[in-house]
Every structure is written in structure tokens, then in C-alpha cells.
Amino acid sequence: MGCSAAELSISLVDDETMARLAGRFGREERPTDVLAFSLAEGPGARFSGDCLGDVVLSVETAERQAAERGVSIDAELMDLVIHGILHLLGMDHRNGPETRRMRALEVHLVWELGRLA
């Protein structure tokens, strides 16, 4: 992805904490699976150095989604971390083409990581 020296933080939270974070940052105050807070944007961006930002995951939501999809919690969390990182790198899914591009890259990255394991 062109940022091998980059850093990020990953926080694992419960649904209540995730809902509060979502509401605090302009989204509907409800749990979601992942939130990404980029340090490459905003007034402090020039001070971020190699830090991409923060990825916050709701473990409770991830557990429900893993059960619905019939995958392990580890697989679900890996998908969510990848999704969050892509957001930190500027990708989004506001329309069909963006969504398809982002999803294709997610699938590729999961495959690459599985190949390395």
C-alpha cells in the first residue's frame, strides 16, 4: 500500500463505547463495527508523521457479524482492521464504484495476509 513504515493504533471496545464515539463524531449514536480516524486530515495533519490514525473496533458487533457470516472472530476482526486501514488511506464506499474498488482490495489483502501466514 506504499506505507510500510506507517503506524496506527487499534482499539477494541464494546458496543456502548462505540455508540458514544459514533455520536461524538457526527454519526448516529449506535454501535457500528469499525470507525477510522485519520491523522492525515484536519488541522494537525502536518504533525502526524508516519502515524495513519486510529482504528476502533467493536468486539461485540464483530462477534455478532462473525456468527452471522459463519466465520471466526479472528477472521472478522482481520476484515474490520483491513477495512479501517483502507479508510485511513483515504478510501471510502459512498457510491457503487468506490464500494466495489474498496471491497476488491479488501478481498485481495485478506488473501495476501492468508498467504503469508
C-alpha positions in Angstrom: 0.0 0.0 0.0 3.1 2.2 -0.1 3.3 2.9 3.6 5.4 0.1 5.1 6.8 2.4 7.8 3.4 3.7 8.9 1.9 3.3 12.4 -1.6 3.2 13.6 -3.5 2.5 16.8 -6.2 -0.2 17.1 -8.7 0.0 19.9 -11.0 -2.8 20.9 -14.2 -1.5 22.5 -17.7 -2.6 23.5 -20.9 -1.6 21.7 -21.7 1.1 24.3 -18.3 2.8 23.8 -18.6 2.5 20.0 -22.1 4.2 20.1 -20.8 7.1 22.2 -17.8 7.5 19.8 -20.0 7.5 16.8 -22.3 10.1 18.2 -19.4 12.3 19.4 -18.0 12.4 15.9 -21.2 13.2 13.9 -22.7 9.8 13.2 -25.8 8.2 14.5 -25.3 7.2 18.2 -25.4 3.5 17.7 -22.9 0.7 17.7 -21.0 0.1 14.4 -18.3 -2.4 13.6 -15.4 -0.1 12.8 -14.6 3.6 13.0 -11.4 5.1 11.5 -10.0 8.4 12.5 -7.3 9.6 10.0 -4.5 11.8 11.2 -3.8 12.7 7.5 -6.7 15.2 7.6 -7.6 18.2 9.6 -5.5 21.0 11.2 -3.0 18.7 12.9 -2.2 16.6 9.8 1.2 18.1 9.3 2.3 16.8 12.7 1.1 13.2 12.2 4.5 11.9 10.8 4.2 8.3 9.9 1.0 7.7 12.0 -2.0 7.0 9.8 -4.5 7.3 12.7 -6.8 5.2 14.8 -9.0 2.2 14.0 -11.7 1.4 16.6 -13.4 -2.0 16.5 -16.5 -3.1 18.5 -15.8 -6.6 19.6 -19.4 -7.2 20.4 -20.6 -6.2 16.9 -17.7 -8.2 15.4 -18.8 -11.3 17.3 -22.4 -10.9 16.0 -21.2 -10.4 12.5 -18.8 -13.4 12.7 -21.7 -15.6 13.8 -24.0 -14.3 11.0 -21.3 -14.9 8.4 -20.2 -18.2 9.8 -16.6 -17.1 10.3 -14.2 -17.0 13.3 -14.0 -13.8 15.3 -10.3 -13.6 14.3 -11.3 -13.6 10.6 -14.0 -10.9 11.2 -11.6 -8.7 13.2 -9.0 -9.0 10.4 -11.5 -7.9 7.9 -12.5 -5.0 10.0 -8.9 -3.9 10.6 -8.2 -4.0 6.9 -11.4 -2.0 6.2 -10.4 0.6 8.8 -6.9 0.9 7.4 -8.2 1.4 3.9 -10.3 4.3 5.3 -7.2 5.7 6.9 -5.6 5.6 3.5 -8.4 7.7 2.0 -10.7 5.0 0.6 -14.4 5.2 1.1 -17.6 3.5 0.0 -20.0 6.3 -0.8 -21.0 5.0 -4.2 -21.0 1.8 -6.2 -17.7 2.2 -7.9 -15.9 3.2 -4.7 -17.6 0.3 -2.8 -16.6 -2.3 -5.5 -13.0 -1.0 -5.6 -12.6 -1.0 -1.8 -14.2 -4.4 -1.4 -12.0 -5.9 -4.1 -8.9 -4.5 -2.3 -10.1 -5.9 1.0 -10.5 -9.4 -0.5 -7.1 -9.2 -2.1 -5.4 -8.1 1.2 -7.1 -10.9 3.2 -5.8 -13.3 0.6 -2.3 -11.8 0.8 -2.3 -12.0 4.6 -3.5 -15.6 4.5 -0.8 -16.4 2.0 1.8 -15.0 4.4 0.5 -17.0 7.4 
